[in-house]
Amino acid sequence: MFGAALDTDRVRVLAVPFWSRAFVAGPSLVVWPAATLPPDFSAPGVPLGLQGVFVHELTHVWQAQNGISLILAKIKAGDSAAAYAYDLAGDREFAAMNIEQQAMVVEHAFLASRGDQTPHPAELYAAVSVHWRQS
């Protein structure tokens, strides 16, 4: 999804028991609920939705690797449904979206590329993917 724009060699996943939601703790650490962590996200049988959430979290890693302060950006974005809502059909640029909107766009681009239903056609996501494939 990210090509060379994401330094995957730095990324680590920490399984945390008794935690129900994944989050990113900086440019190299994804914290994941132990109960739902597969040994390999790309393995056959891993649900597409779970893979999509992993891509969403990797988007936050990419943001942090590119200088975004995730704590400040999350405070600014909030955590309501509106914080995650986006419209690619409008004139809003990807860079102007908050961190959660950007992560949802990339998650949906991943899902669309695998034939899943998404808010916009796969071709539209492919057209905007230039934004996260470059650093």
N, C-alpha and C positions, 0 to 999 in steps of 0.2 A: 504493500500500500504506500509506503513512504520512500522506497528506493534508498538512495544514499543520504537522504535528508534526515534520517533517524540513525543515530549511532547505537545500533542494537547490541554491540559488544559490551556496552556499559549497563544495559538494562538487566535488572534482577527482579524476580518476583518473590515476595515474602508471603508465605501462607500464615494466616492468623486465625486461630480457633476463636469461636464465639464472636465472630464479626460477620455481619450480613451484607456488607457493601464494599465493593472495590474502590480504591482511591490511589492517587499518585502522591508520593512524598518527595518529589524533586525530579531532577533530570535523569535519574537512573533507578528509581525504586517504585515498583507497583506493589501495593499491599492488596492481597486478595483473600476472600473468605476461604479457609481451608476446606470447608465442606463441598465447595464447588470447583476447586482447583484441579484441572486435569493434568496429567503428567506432561502432555504436549497438546497445545491448543490446536495444532494443525492435524492432529491424528484423526483418522476415520472414526465416526461415531460421536465426536464432540459436537454438541448442538450448535447450529449456525448462530443462534441468538447469543450464546455464550462467547463464541468467537467474536461476534460483533461488539460485545461489551469490552472484550480485551482490546480490540482495535480502538474503541472509544478511549480507554485508559492510555493506550500507547500514544494517542493524539495529545494527551496532557503531558506525557514524557517529551514528545516532540516540541510542544510549546515551551516547556521548561528548558530544554536543550537549546532553544532559540531565544533565551533571555526573558521569558515571561515569568513574573513572580506569581506562582500559582495561588498562593494564599491571598494576595491582594486582588488578583483577578477573580477568584472565587467569591470573595466578599462583594466585589462589584457586581458580579453576575447574579449571585443569589442561588437558591436551590429550588425555586418554585417551578412549576411546569413551564411558565413563560421564559425562564432562563434557558430552557432547552429547545424552545420553539424557534423555527427559522423558516424563511421562504426564499428559495433560490430563484423563483420567478420574478422577484422584485429587482430593484436596482442596488440593493445592499451588497457591498463587496465582502468577500470572505474575511479579509483583514479587519473589517469594522465589526464583525460579529464577536460576541463574548466567547470565553473559552469553552463553555458548554455547548453553545450553538455550533462552534467549529467542530467540536468532538462529535456531535450528532451528525453533522454533514459527512464527516469521514466515516463514521460507523455506518450510515445509510449508503454511502458509496460502496463500502465493502459488501454490504448485504445485497445491493443492487447488482454488483458484479458477479454475484453467485445466484442471481435469478430470483431473489426474494422480493417481496412487495415493499416498496418504499414510497415516501411522499412524492418523489419526482422520478422521471425516467432515468435509467442507467446512463444514457448519453449525456444528460445534463450534469450528473456527478462526474463523469469522465472529463467533461470540459472544464470543470472547476478544480479538478485534482492537481492541476499545475501548481496551485497555491501551497499544497503540503508536500509535494514531491521535490521542492527546491528549498534551499536554506537561505 
